[in-house]
Amino acid sequence: MQPTTKETKIAEYKNGNTTTTIFSNGTKIRSYEGTPIYDHPESIDVKITNYCDLNCAFCHEKSNLEGQHADLDRLLEVLSELPKGVELAIGGGNPLDHPDLVRFLIRIKEMGLLANLTVNQRHIKKHKQILFPIIENGLIHGLGISLN
């Protein structure tokens, strides 16, 4: 089965006995015979910071002004074991406040991993000088926006 529109294939990889193909519109197709067997995850949630200036009472991440940023060089070492095409759901806290976010996203793209970013709606306007170039330069494939 192929997408009905002329979408661009952005990734294809073998995962166990499964071939996974991802298209630019977000369509993901898995092909296999018998029962699918996987060697690695297709998608990973990656929390790159616990820092956030919103102090939302309902924050399930318990992120706040004292939150620390992750060591992204160490994280890149861990992620380097993944094959091209694996998706990363990058969030926090507020990932737009991580000082190495853009460098991290560039490296992720070079590795062939597919980055998606989740941000709070209240951070979009404040960080548009970071967020808009990230989108325009294709450093992320999806943007999740949490509302409050």
C-alpha positions in Angstrom: 0.0 0.0 0.0 1.4 3.4 -1.0 0.1 6.9 -0.1 -2.5 8.2 -2.5 -0.8 11.6 -3.0 2.6 12.2 -4.5 4.4 12.4 -1.1 8.2 12.3 -0.8 9.8 9.3 0.9 11.9 10.8 3.7 13.1 7.5 5.3 13.1 3.8 4.8 14.8 1.2 7.0 14.9 -2.4 8.0 13.9 -3.2 11.6 14.0 -6.9 12.3 11.8 -8.6 9.6 10.0 -5.3 9.0 10.7 -2.6 6.4 9.4 0.8 7.5 8.9 3.6 5.1 8.0 7.2 6.2 6.6 9.8 3.8 6.7 13.6 4.1 3.0 13.8 5.1 3.6 11.6 8.1 2.4 8.4 6.6 4.3 5.4 7.9 4.0 2.0 6.2 5.4 -1.2 7.7 5.9 -4.2 5.4 6.6 -7.7 6.8 5.8 -11.4 6.3 4.3 -13.4 9.2 4.5 -11.7 12.6 6.5 -8.4 12.8 9.7 -8.7 14.8 11.5 -5.5 15.8 15.2 -5.0 16.7 14.9 -1.4 17.8 12.2 1.2 18.6 10.6 3.2 15.8 10.1 6.3 17.9 11.7 7.6 21.2 10.6 10.3 23.6 13.7 12.5 24.3 13.5 14.9 27.2 16.3 17.4 26.7 15.6 19.7 29.6 13.7 20.0 32.8 13.9 23.8 32.7 10.7 25.7 32.1 9.6 29.2 33.0 5.9 28.6 33.0 5.5 26.9 36.4 2.3 25.2 35.3 0.6 23.6 38.4 -0.4 20.5 36.3 3.1 19.9 34.8 3.5 16.1 34.7 7.2 16.6 34.0 7.7 18.7 37.2 9.7 21.2 35.1 10.5 24.6 36.6 13.1 27.4 36.8 15.6 25.1 38.6 15.4 22.4 36.0 18.6 21.3 34.4 19.5 20.9 30.7 20.6 17.5 29.4 24.1 16.9 28.1 23.3 16.6 24.4 26.7 15.4 23.4 26.2 12.4 25.6 22.7 11.9 24.2 24.1 12.0 20.7 26.5 9.2 21.6 23.5 7.1 22.7 21.4 8.0 19.7 24.3 7.2 17.3 23.4 3.5 17.7 20.1 4.0 16.0 19.5 3.4 12.2 18.5 6.3 10.0 14.7 6.9 10.0 14.0 6.4 13.7 11.8 9.3 15.0 12.6 11.3 18.1 9.9 13.2 20.0 11.9 16.0 21.6 10.5 17.9 24.5 11.1 19.0 28.1 10.5 21.3 30.0 10.9 23.9 27.3 13.2 22.5 24.7 13.5 25.9 23.0 15.4 27.1 26.1 18.2 24.5 25.7 21.3 26.5 24.6 22.4 23.6 22.3 19.0 22.8 20.7 19.8 24.0 17.1 23.2 22.3 17.1 21.6 19.1 18.4 18.9 19.2 15.7 21.4 19.7 13.0 23.4 16.7 14.2 20.2 14.6 14.4 19.4 15.5 10.8 22.9 14.6 9.7 22.5 11.2 11.4 19.3 10.6 9.4 17.1 10.6 12.4 13.7 12.3 12.2 13.2 15.0 14.9 9.8 16.2 16.1 9.5 18.9 18.7 6.8 19.5 21.4 6.4 23.0 22.8 3.9 24.9 24.9 1.8 27.4 23.0 3.0 30.1 25.3 6.6 29.6 24.2 6.0 30.0 20.5 5.9 33.8 20.3 8.6 34.2 22.9 11.0 31.9 21.0 9.9 32.5 17.4 13.5 33.6 16.5 14.6 30.1 17.3 11.6 28.1 16.3 10.8 29.5 12.9 14.3 28.9 11.4 14.2 25.4 12.9 11.0 24.7 10.9 12.2 26.6 7.7 15.5 24.7 7.6 13.8 21.3 7.9 15.4 20.4 11.2 12.1 19.0 12.5 9.4 17.0 10.7 6.6 17.6 13.1 5.6 20.2 15.8 3.4 19.3 18.7 1.9 22.2 20.6 0.5 21.7 24.0 -2.3 24.1 25.0 -3.1 25.6 28.3 
